[in-house]
């Protein structure tokens, strides 16, 4: 009889302990499921340090030699224009030379073109002084007044300069740290508001660096602006305890 009583007591204690351990396990699991997702943003206003400006020239004439001579004259005028604007012409490269014979166009409407030959070529200006390029591009009417025929060309959009910021890698460490710090500030505020303690990081995502137009408005592109905004958003999950 006494042995049966002892076995009953041991069984009861075992049931109580197992229930406690199972309950502790559920509590731990629920605690591990408690977390908050926050985002931290970091932005910098930067200035482009590189300008690329394609200047597309067009010369047309019924005589191929004269058309070519006209093109060479226009190239010389553009180089002189750039030099007058203090832009290094050694960084101006000739690209995309093409000749079109209007009489060879078998898909024409049967009418003779005014000028048989059309020659096109692009001078691509590359400069680490974007301010000078911006100023020169705003005075391009001086070239037209000198008889230079310009064409934007489909591959070059509106024909204006493209401004590039190349210093992103230098900004990354500081901006990532700032974005992560702001994410933690948001998490700490959430923890206080929910009467919880902030734990460690559950998982984190750095996000993608974006280079945006500083002045974001319809019709304004990042590439056309010399001033830009660099932005990164970090997403972090923090555990909440208590």
Secondary structure, DSSP 8 states (H G I E B T S, - for coil): -HHHHHHHHHHHHHHHHHHHHHHHHHHHHHHHH-EEEEEEEEEEEEE--EEEEEEEEEEEESSHHHHHHHHHHHHHHHHHHHHHTT--GGGEEEEEEEEEEGGG-TTS-S---S-SEEEEEEEEEEES-HHHHHHHHTTTHHHHHTT--B---GGGTTS--EEE---HHHHHHHHHHHHHHHHHHHHHHHHHHTT-EEEEEEEEE----EEEESS--TT--GGG-SEEEEEEEEEEEEEEE-
